[in-house]
Amino acid sequence: MLTLAWTYLRIGLIFFGGGYVLIPLLQHLLVEQYKWLTLREFLDGVAISQLTPGPLAMLATFTGVRVAGFGGGLVATICIFAPCIVLMLFVGRYYARLKEIDLIRSTLDGVLPAVVGLVASAAWSLGTTLGSLREWLTLLVAFCIFRWTRINPMVMILGAGIIGMLF
């Protein structure tokens, strides 16, 4: 339980912007290092978490429950959110002053390209698990729909889930 708490506190310290940049880190920690989840369970957890608010944060709850039952889910969820809650309490109070500091603006400008690279890495990591032609076709169709239409991504996710259940 302590390892679970410490792992999610550390993840919570760097968890911002939706968390997609953390997929490679989460996969390494949860699947490879601690072996709390299989790769299939990890991918299922990522997919399930897309249906909830705070997408990848719900992966913490999923993992915690798998590792240590209800208590593990509660500990993992609290630990992943605690650092950002404390940070937002601080930033919210001083936001007007902080947004005027050039160093903070420059830092965020430097973080943006790294985030794009990490998201691309996450996409690559998840894409390497695709095996069947059907999975590749689903990926291609979903990409095209998302890129060239205004269909809500939630509708796409639900639709893909329904198609998966039917076939």
Sequence and secondary structure as in RCSB ss.txt:
>XXXX:A:sequence
MLTLAWTYLRIGLIFFGGGYVLIPLLQHLLVEQYKWLTLREFLDGVAISQLTPGPLAMLATFTGVRVAGFGGGLV
ATICIFAPCIVLMLFVGRYYARLKEIDLIRSTLDGVLPAVVGLVASAAWSLGTTLGSLREWLTLLVAFCIFRWTR
INPMVMILGAGIIGMLF
>XXXX:A:secstr
 HHHHHHHHHHHHH  TTSGGGHHHHHIIIIIIS  S HHHHHHHHHHHTTSSSTTHHHHHHHHHHHHHHHHHHH
HHHHHHHHHHHHHHHHHHHHHHHTT HHHHHHHHHHHHHHHHHHHHHHHHHHTT  SHHHHHHHHHHHHHHHHS 
  HHHHHHHHHHHHHH 
